[in-house]
């Protein structure tokens, strides 16, 4: 979702927050790993 950050209820935060966190983490790690691997090699 490309919506600006806004305060959500705890229920919404748990649902969207959890998904966003896992998505950001895996995405960030994948990008970093890809960049790092290409730069190192």
Buried (B, 14 or more C-beta within 10 A) or exposed (E): EEEEEEEEEEEEEEEEEEEEEEEEEEEEEEEEEEEEEEEEE
